[in-house]
Amino acid sequence: MALRRIALSVLGVGAAVLLATHHLDTRVTAQSRRAAVANPITGEGLPNPNPVVTRNWGQLPAGRKWGTTAGIDIDPIDGNVWAYERCGAGTAGGGPVDCDNTPLDPIFKFDRKTGAVLANFGKGVMVTPHGIAVDKQGNVWVADFAGNKDGTKGHQVHKFSPKGEKLMSLGTAGKPGSADGQFNQPNAVVVGPDGSIYVADGHDAQGMTTANAVAEGLKRGATSRISKFAPDGKFIKSWGKIGVRHGEFRTPHALKFDSKGRLWVADRGNHRIEIFDQNGTYLESRYSFSRPSGIFIKGETVYVIDSESSPFTHPNWHDGVRIGPLDEDRVTGFIPPFDREDRVYQGTMGEGVAVDADGNVFAAEGPNSIQQAGGAFTKYSKR
């Protein structure tokens, strides 16, 4: 009888331990599930593939002070970094300093590993550089989105050789407009697979948040459109206007082609990416990448940088770099922003983004983030 009682007691303890272990496993599994939930709005639960931050990346020539920027790209031939800064200007245009009244060379080529300056040119050509792209031949294209006081520079797109020789200019110097071939604050440029040139035009529409504001903008000649040119610079067509429908934009801020020959447009004011074929036919959209300022596509992976989400422009969404697969509207990785007190918990990040062959991510810092970043460029590396 005593042995039977002992056996029953042991069995009872064993059952209790098994039951407790089952409940513990259930709790651990539930906690793991909760921790693994990815939130594309805040970035919580998403892996950061580039946690090593190098502030103030890139060597600054003696006697110069970094100005703001919004553009950065990778040379398709040697893999180094092309970018620009606005000749020491702390603003994005319209301030007391620009590249017209401060004649410095705004365009830089950096060694992607050391940050050493490999090329520096562009003096005297632009007022406020905005977008940058490097074509298959290594030529450098830069948009100049502001005009000077004399009406002799700005609102153009310029093509430079890798050594800095100006090869072509699109638009009418210093004369903003909405006629065919004209620009009114061009934001970005990209060269398509067949050599055609695409320009994203119109910066002001992101602040038009009512139907009346849009109507007034259209009345005064504001634009939000994409213009296409032949490789020799001849105007072909434009599409888009200020609006929220597909094929309309509120500040098309960046352009990029993917491996399928599709044109991606960062429609910043509408908090989305719009995708088109090379003739301007709308194909699809992406909504998970927040308020996009810049896009970079590396293989089948998309990198989108958000510099503008704030309590009054895009509540709750955190700034940062969102990473996802090319053919899905899904975020799989997140590089977090710098802290900025008046952005509360949303932080601040750069405007342009580029990724080199080793997966290092480079950010071009705009007016919202240059102070927190400590310089015009930031490098995010893997461990």
C-alpha positions in Angstrom: 0.0 0.0 0.0 2.8 2.4 0.9 4.6 1.6 -2.4 1.3 2.3 -4.3 0.9 5.7 -2.5 4.5 6.6 -3.4 4.0 5.6 -7.1 0.8 7.7 -7.3 2.6 10.6 -5.7 5.5 10.4 -8.2 3.0 10.2 -11.1 1.2 13.3 -9.8 4.4 15.3 -9.5 5.4 14.2 -13.0 2.0 15.3 -14.4 2.3 18.6 -12.6 5.7 19.2 -14.1 4.6 18.3 -17.6 1.5 20.5 -17.2 3.7 23.4 -16.0 6.2 22.9 -18.8 3.3 22.9 -21.3 2.0 26.2 -19.9 5.6 27.6 -19.9 6.2 26.6 -23.5 2.8 28.1 -24.5 3.7 31.4 -22.8 7.2 31.5 -24.3 5.8 30.7 -27.8 3.2 33.5 -27.4 5.8 36.0 -26.2 8.0 35.0 -29.2 5.1 35.5 -31.6 4.5 39.0 -30.1 8.2 39.9 -30.3 8.3 38.7 -33.9 5.4 40.8 -35.1 6.8 43.3 -37.6 5.4 46.8 -37.7 6.2 48.7 -40.9 4.9 52.0 -39.4 7.3 52.1 -36.4 9.9 49.6 -37.6 9.5 47.6 -34.4 10.1 43.9 -34.8 11.9 44.4 -38.1 15.6 43.4 -38.4 18.2 46.1 -39.0 20.7 44.7 -41.5 23.1 47.7 -41.2 23.5 48.5 -37.5 26.9 50.2 -37.7 26.5 53.9 -38.1 29.3 56.2 -39.5 28.2 59.8 -39.1 29.8 62.6 -41.2 31.0 60.1 -43.8 33.1 61.3 -46.7 36.1 63.6 -46.7 35.3 67.3 -46.9 37.8 69.4 -48.8 39.8 71.9 -46.7 38.0 75.2 -46.0 34.5 73.9 -46.7 31.5 73.3 -44.6 29.0 70.6 -45.5 25.7 71.8 -46.9 22.5 69.8 -47.3 21.8 67.3 -50.0 19.1 65.0 -51.3 20.8 62.8 -53.8 23.3 60.0 -53.9 24.0 57.1 -56.4 26.4 54.3 -57.1 28.7 54.3 -60.2 27.7 51.2 -62.2 31.3 50.8 -63.6 33.5 51.0 -60.5 31.0 50.8 -57.6 32.0 54.1 -56.0 29.7 56.8 -54.6 28.4 59.9 -56.5 26.6 62.6 -54.6 26.4 66.4 -54.2 26.1 69.0 -51.5 24.7 72.4 -51.8 27.9 74.5 -51.5 27.5 74.9 -47.7 23.8 75.8 -47.8 21.8 74.7 -44.7 18.5 74.9 -46.6 17.0 73.1 -49.6 17.0 76.3 -51.7 16.0 79.9 -51.3 18.3 80.6 -48.5 21.2 83.1 -48.2 23.7 80.5 -49.5 23.4 78.6 -52.7 25.7 77.3 -55.5 25.2 80.5 -57.5 26.4 83.0 -54.9 28.9 80.5 -53.4 30.8 79.2 -56.4 32.1 75.8 -55.1 32.1 72.4 -56.9 28.9 70.7 -55.6 29.3 67.2 -57.2 31.5 64.6 -55.5 32.7 61.1 -56.3 33.8 59.3 -53.2 35.7 56.1 -52.7 33.0 53.8 -51.3 35.4 52.2 -48.7 37.5 55.2 -47.5 35.3 58.2 -48.3 38.3 59.8 -50.1 37.3 62.3 -52.8 37.9 60.9 -56.3 36.3 63.7 -58.3 34.8 67.1 -57.5 33.2 69.4 -60.1 30.1 71.4 -61.2 31.1 74.9 -60.1 29.2 77.8 -61.7 26.5 75.7 -63.4 23.8 75.2 -60.8 21.8 77.0 -58.1 20.4 74.2 -55.9 21.2 70.6 -57.0 18.5 68.2 -56.1 18.5 64.8 -57.8 21.5 62.8 -59.1 21.8 59.7 -61.3 24.7 57.9 -63.0 24.0 56.2 -66.3 25.5 53.0 -67.7 28.4 54.9 -69.3 29.3 56.6 -66.0 27.9 60.0 -67.0 26.4 62.0 -64.1 23.0 63.7 -64.3 21.9 66.3 -61.8 18.7 68.3 -61.5 18.8 71.9 -60.5 15.5 72.7 -58.9 15.7 76.4 -57.9 16.4 79.5 -59.9 18.8 82.4 -59.2 17.7 86.0 -58.7 18.9 87.1 -62.2 16.8 84.4 -63.9 19.9 83.0 -65.7 20.3 79.6 -63.9 18.2 76.9 -62.5 15.2 74.8 -63.3 17.3 72.5 -65.5 18.8 69.1 -65.7 22.5 68.8 -66.6 24.6 65.9 -67.9 28.3 65.7 -67.1 31.0 63.3 -68.2 32.7 61.4 -65.4 35.5 64.0 -65.5 33.1 66.9 -65.1 32.6 68.2 -68.7 29.1 69.4 -69.2 27.6 67.5 -72.1 23.9 68.5 -72.2 21.3 70.6 -70.5 17.6 70.2 -70.5 15.0 72.9 -69.7 15.3 76.7 -70.1 17.9 78.2 -67.8 16.3 80.3 -65.0 12.8 80.1 -66.6 10.4 77.9 -64.7 7.3 76.8 -66.7 4.9 74.0 -67.6 5.4 74.0 -71.4 6.8 70.9 -73.1 10.4 70.6 -72.3 10.3 73.2 -69.5 10.7 72.4 -65.7 9.3 74.1 -62.6 11.4 72.8 -59.7 12.8 69.5 -61.1 13.4 67.0 -58.4 15.1 64.0 -60.0 16.4 62.5 -63.2 17.1 58.9 -64.3 18.2 57.3 -67.6 16.1 54.4 -68.8 17.2 51.1 -70.3 17.1 52.4 -73.9 18.9 55.7 -73.0 15.7 57.8 -72.7 15.8 60.5 -70.0 13.1 60.9 -67.4 12.7 63.9 -65.2 10.5 64.3 -62.1 9.2 67.8 -62.0 7.4 69.9 -59.3 8.3 70.2 -55.6 5.6 72.4 -54.0 2.6 70.1 -54.3 3.5 68.0 -51.2 2.2 70.9 -49.2 -1.1 71.1 -51.0 -3.4 69.3 -48.6 -6.8 70.6 -49.7 -8.7 70.6 -53.0 -8.5 74.5 -53.0 -4.8 74.4 -52.5 -4.4 72.1 -55.4 -6.6 74.3 -57.6 -4.6 77.4 -56.6 -1.4 75.5 -57.3 -2.5 74.5 -60.8 -3.7 78.1 -61.5 -0.2 79.5 -60.8 1.5 76.9 -62.9 2.8 74.5 -60.3 3.5 71.0 -61.6 3.8 67.4 -60.5 4.7 65.3 -63.5 7.2 63.1 -65.3 8.8 64.3 -68.6 10.4 61.9 -71.0 13.2 62.9 -73.5 15.0 61.0 -76.2 18.7 60.2 -75.6 19.7 63.3 -77.6 17.5 65.5 -75.4 14.5 65.9 -77.7 11.2 66.2 -75.7 8.9 63.2 -76.2 6.0 63.4 -73.7 4.9 64.3 -70.1 2.4 62.6 -67.9 0.8 63.4 -64.5 -0.4 66.5 -62.7 -1.1 67.5 -59.1 -3.6 65.1 -57.6 -4.1 61.9 -55.7 -5.3 59.5 -58.4 -2.9 57.0 -59.9 -0.8 58.7 -62.5 -1.0 62.0 -60.5 1.5 63.2 -57.9 2.1 65.5 -55.1 5.9 66.0 -55.4 7.5 63.2 -57.4 10.7 63.3 -55.4 12.8 60.4 -56.7 13.0 58.1 -59.7 14.5 54.6 -60.2 14.3 51.8 -62.8 14.1 48.1 -61.7 15.4 45.0 -63.4 12.2 44.6 -65.3 12.4 48.1 -66.9 9.7 49.6 -64.7 9.9 53.2 -63.5 9.5 53.7 -59.8 8.4 57.2 -58.6 8.6 58.3 -55.0 5.2 60.2 -54.8 6.2 61.8 -51.5 3.1 64.0 -50.8 0.8 61.1 -51.4 2.8 58.7 -49.2 3.3 56.1 -51.8 5.4 54.7 -54.7 3.9 54.7 -58.2 5.2 52.3 -60.8 4.9 52.8 -64.5 6.1 51.3 -67.8 8.5 53.3 -70.0 5.6 55.0 -71.8 4.0 56.3 -68.6 1.3 53.6 -68.3 0.4 53.1 -64.6 1.1 49.6 -63.4 0.9 49.4 -59.6 1.7 51.1 -56.3 3.4 50.5 -52.9 2.0 51.9 -49.7 4.1 50.1 -47.0 7.2 52.3 -47.4 5.9 55.4 -45.7 6.5 58.9 -47.1 9.3 58.2 -49.6 12.0 60.7 -50.3 14.5 58.4 -52.1 14.5 55.0 -53.7 17.4 52.6 -54.5 16.9 49.1 -56.1 19.6 46.5 -55.8 18.7 43.3 -57.6 15.4 42.2 -56.2 15.5 44.4 -53.1 14.1 47.9 -52.7 15.4 50.5 -50.3 13.2 53.5 -49.5 14.2 56.3 -47.3 11.7 58.5 -45.4 13.0 61.9 -44.3 9.7 63.8 -44.0 7.3 61.9 -41.7 6.6 64.1 -38.7 3.7 64.7 -36.3 2.0 67.1 -38.8 2.9 65.6 -42.2 2.6 61.9 -41.5 1.6 61.1 -37.9 2.9 57.9 -36.3 5.2 56.8 -39.1 8.8 56.7 -38.1 11.5 58.0 -40.4 14.2 55.6 -41.6 15.1 53.2 -44.4 12.5 50.5 -45.2 13.7 47.5 -47.1 11.5 45.0 -48.9 11.2 42.6 -51.9 10.8 44.1 -55.3 7.5 42.4 -56.2 5.7 42.7 -52.9 4.3 45.7 -50.9 6.0 44.4 -47.8 8.7 45.7 -45.5 11.3 43.1 -44.3 14.0 45.3 -42.8 14.4 48.7 -41.2 17.3 51.1 -40.5 16.2 53.4 -37.7 16.5 57.2 -37.7 18.4 59.6 -35.6 16.5 61.1 -32.6 15.1 64.6 -33.0 13.2 66.2 -30.2 10.5 68.0 -32.1 9.8 64.8 -34.2 8.9 63.2 -30.8 9.4 59.4 -31.4 9.4 59.6 -35.2 13.1 60.7 -35.5 14.8 62.1 -38.6 16.6 60.6 -41.6 18.3 61.6 -44.9 16.6 62.2 -48.2 18.7 60.2 -50.7 19.7 56.5 -50.4 22.2 54.3 -52.2 23.6 50.8 -51.6 27.0 49.5 -52.7 28.1 46.0 -53.8 28.8 45.0 -50.1 25.4 46.0 -48.9 26.5 49.2 -47.2 23.7 51.8 -47.2 24.5 55.5 -47.7 22.2 58.3 -46.8 22.2 61.9 -48.2 21.2 64.2 -45.4 18.7 67.0 -46.0 17.7 70.0 -44.0 15.7 67.9 -41.5 18.6 65.6 -40.6 22.0 67.2 -41.3 22.4 68.6 -37.8 21.6 65.2 -36.2 23.8 63.3 -38.7 26.7 65.6 -38.2 27.4 65.9 -41.9 26.0 65.6 -45.4 26.4 61.8 -45.6 26.0 58.8 -43.4 27.1 55.2 -43.9 25.3 52.3 -42.5 27.3 49.1 -42.5 26.9 45.5 -41.6 28.7 44.1 -38.5 
